[in-house]
């Protein structure tokens, strides 16, 4: 007997569905409560499926909504549905997948895949065979409904379908789908390709067995009249390029020709899918060989795709020039993630460029629907510039001239974007043109269109490195002057682009900016009063980067007078719960480190608040762990950022931080933070511990017995940054403890030796580990020297590239003392020791003496003849340096 609804119950459910479409929030609340009540009745879900599949008298949105509420119930508690209810729902779905309405078919499809993904594919063995059977139906709706459901199942359960758990249904399904590539309905063809596409990246065996048929069928659909079909064909080819390039290589020439056409497709979604092909091809080793002869066609197409489309300009309000007075809405502001502090050493080779933001193509218009043809074309040009380098320029330069000086702003704007996109890959070849181009770009900074001004900011920032390498009056000064004007632009997008570009310029120029500090600060401080919410956050970053770049040069009364009052005013305005504290705290951390003693007048309230933030977060975490149902989990970023600012204060103020520490419970809090479950909290705690150890050890020393075991347990290279900072802190503690370190050596030494010998350990961690082993040996040579042979070789190789500095000095003294205790430990790897010694440019005199004694001692020990043989293995440069500095 089939289930039938009770008329009164049905009316109640229908009323509920009508109410839930009301925009009124009060009504919505009542609906939610009512849903909770009705969910107590096991057959409520029967009513929902009944409305969806049988109640044809109702309007489609109401029926569909009934199905979506049912889907949410299935998601939340399908396990507790009574057997008859579950069976009824499954039966109804399969019987009605061919509903006349495409909305209802789609809703039933969603419901089916939701049930299937609740572990029900195994429990519903007839599902896949029945859906595949329904594909053969003469009735279009049934075939389309079944395919829609199958496509959703393939999307949600791809891995399971290709597993033994279900006896590999793909062996039947894939050949079946392939038959439908030739179906007369474009919607069905599109479903069929989309289903197969789900299995390409997985390299499903059933697909690999049919790969040639698949590719043949794709080629047959290449010029399909339906855009959705063309889009799925392009998507398939892009994935095959990654997974089965071997099958595409024989046809590569025609595939490239096809993609060149599709990248210009009249449907933007097809063009975007096709444009991804160039991004993927650029990562393949064969890119240069197969693409060289096509660049002449491809480059103009990509360049053409880099223009704003009309819809982009409407979305970007490209005709609104002045919007600085309009407040930002919350969704304009992307969440920021704080990057916790990591302790690193300075290297011999000059400051390498941080490529953290290598892919910053989207700095120019991030509020747009995030990925579009313009961005994809720009990204493709960027990666191709990195593959072909200057060979790209003959195809580009003739176009560029026409674009950059074009009277239409949209075309001129795209030319400036092109110039920025190739900056990294074609820098060498662009150098001869820059003396003419940079002044033109600086002129574009005052263009009457805001979108031209903002892209000019970005492109100029991509050439900042070259600008800074020229005499400052040539380009740096005019660029800086104009960028500072743009920071005060009346358009918010331009303000944002200018601030970001200025931060890049600061990183490149460093102390070159010192002569202009007064002028720079006036502008940045003026912007404080002008900016809306979103750009303020970027302004903090520009100020922090300035402080990092000019360092102690900022510590002048006149500069402090300009900069600190507005920062402190913002600091006072923000509540402890406000996420805007993150960028402000990061900024203050850089400022405190740069100002050093100049920050003293401001340090007390800043210090106190950081301690409060840590305390509040710890308290909230405690409450949450005891009563998770009553309290919310805290946002630990508040604590992490506060710990990092405390590190900045300790580093900047040095011994002056002592009184602040004395009057607070920071050591107790630190003890808790060091044991937090979240790695980033521990990472920042150890950085702070190291900084406090250097600044005011008297407050750290009483806690050492409790802290050392925690530091020892955190020497776990699974968490690279935690391990790195713990290692560094141990090294700093050694230097303060001296011989009193002896009881703790065994807690940490084995882990450190293990880390320094691990393959693939990141360079920073290796360096810090070597320094700390050296420092342990410096204060407790007897304890560490016995293990010399186990670490001397990686120790020498990891420290040879570090610049001469205090840390390197103490570590090398340690190694010399250990060699004194256990000379045999170094014999087998003596050549590495020689090489490490030669890496010193100017060691202090007493350290040079230590080196001299060890080198001559070894030479005397083995005798002149053996030494000659031994030193034959040295590279010529090493030989020269040792002879010149140490006479061996």
Secondary structure, DSSP 8 states (H G I E B T S, - for coil): ------HHHHHHHHHHHHHTT---HHHHHHHHHHHHHHTTSTTHHHHHHHHHHT-TTS-HHHHHHHHHHHHHHHHHHGGGS-HHHHHHHHHHHHHHTT-S-HHHHHHHHHHHHHHIIIIIHHH-THHHHHHHHHTT-SSHHHHHHHHHHHHHHHHHSHHHHTSGGGT-THHHHHHHHHHGGG-S-HHHHHHHHHHHHTTTTTT-HHHHHTHHHHHHHHHHTTT-S-HHHHHHHHHHHHHHHHH-HHHHHTTHHHHHHHHHHHTT-SSHHHHHHHHHHHHHHHTSTTHHHHHGGGHHHHHHHHHHHTS--HHHHHHTTTT----TTS---GGGS-------------BSS------TTS--GGGS-TTSSSS-HHHHHHHHHHHHHHHHGGGGHHHHHHHHHHHHT-SSHHHHHHHHHHHHHTTTTTHHHHHHHHHHHHHHHHHHTT-SSHHHHHHHHHHHHHTHHHHHHS-TTTTHHHHHHHHHHHHT-SSHHHHHHHHHHHHHHHHHHGGGGGGGHHHHHHHHHHHHHH--HHHHHHHHHHHHHHHHHHGGGG--HHHHHHHHHHHHHHHHHS-TT-TTHHHHHHHHHHHHHHHGGGGHHHHHHHHHHHHHHHHHHHHHHHHHHH-TTTS----THHHHHHHHHHHHHHHHHGGGGHHHHHTS-HHHHHHHHTT-SSHHHHHHHHHHHHHHHHH-HHHHHTTHHHHHHHHHHT--TTSHHHHHHHHHHHHHHHHHHGGGGGGGHHHHHHHHHHHHT-TT--HHHHHHHHHHHHHHHHH-HHHHHTTHHHHHHHHHHHHTTB-S-HHHHHHHHHHHHHHHH-GGGGGGGHHHHHHHHHT-SS--HHHHHHHHHHHHHHHHHH-HHHHHHHHHTS-HHHHHHHHHHH--
